[in-house]
Amino acid sequence: MKLASLKNGRDGKLVVVSNDLAWYASADMIAPTLQAALDNWDRVEADLRNLATDLDHEVIPRERFHERLAAAPLPRAYQWADGSAYVNHVALVRQARGAEMPESFWHDPLMYQGGSDGFLGPRDPIPLADEAWGCDLEGEVVVVTGDVPLGASREEALAAIRLVGLTNDVSLRNLIPGELAKGFGFFQSKPASAFSPVFATPDSLGDWWQDGKLHRRLMVDVNGKPFGRAEAGVDMTFDFGTLVAHAAKTRKLGAGTIIGSGTVSNRGADGGPGTPVGEGGVGYSCIAEIRTIETIRGGAPVTPFLKAGDTVRIWAEDDRHHPIFGVIEQTVGG
């Protein structure tokens, strides 16, 4: 089952989307918003699934699904916590700003709490007031949970995952070092994130969802050129069950909590930091990684951060090269 929210007020209008993303049917007679559906999942899930089946069988009224009219599936959320499951990424970006990576990063997840009062839709521009801030994309996988009890085990956490999707978790790289040096973590350096047009239930992904990981390539294009083709199920040190359980270690999580994987990142075939797509590698899911590698190779970064007018596309494909969650396609604003 695939769910989306059409733009409508602060919280959108819940719709069920066909598996091929071509059609939708309104679900507001079942739940007006996705948050309302998550709050009452045990009661409404069967009705939503029946609606999705009827839509795919073309036995109910339907309308064309246009991704440009979609908000983020959860236009705002009670909780947005982003992990760093791909330790290769953590090592590279910390190296870029001259920070050591503690050994604990390999067995204890890192997580930050993001702003969740308003997310960007998949076609909304990336607001950027000053290019000197160093605007970077970050292609990630996300999950949305139901209620998760305090102290949940990994298995309980996995069972609480309701939906899977993608995000562009934008970072302002040149603001990060100064902000982190103060000791409280990200705030100004993490503007609003954008999400894929649809979120899908884990069962609808079949074998692509195993062991709390999405086993598909995360496709990233910048200005129309391939930039990243990393495998989301590879080099993921912490699966989503572990990430959700980590978040719930000291507090329960409410239905509608979004947990991110952190930037998807693969090591190179030689165990090193990886190579660009143009050199036969799988590339990168953020600009900071390639800038770090350019610095290692040549002493200074070459690839610029995003500027006004630049475009970013993020998606994952099925076996027929069709987007599974739709496409995040954004232009950087001025």
Secondary structure, DSSP 8 states (H G I E B T S, - for coil): -EEEEES-TTT-EEEEE-TTSSEEEE-TTT-SSHHHHHHTHHHHHHHHHHHHHHHHTT-S--EE--GGGB--SSSS-S-EEEE---HHHHHHHHHHTT----GGGGTS--EEE---S--B-TTS-B--S-GGG-EE-BEEEEEEES-B-TT--HHHHHHTEEEEEEEE--EETTTHHHHHHTTS--STTS---EE-S-EE-GGGGGGGEETTEE-SEEEEEETTEEEEEEETTSS-SS-HHHHHHHHTSSS-B-TT-EEE--S-----TTSSS---GGGTS-B-SBHHHHHHHHHHHHSS--S--B-TT-EEEEE-B-TTS-BSS--EEEEB--
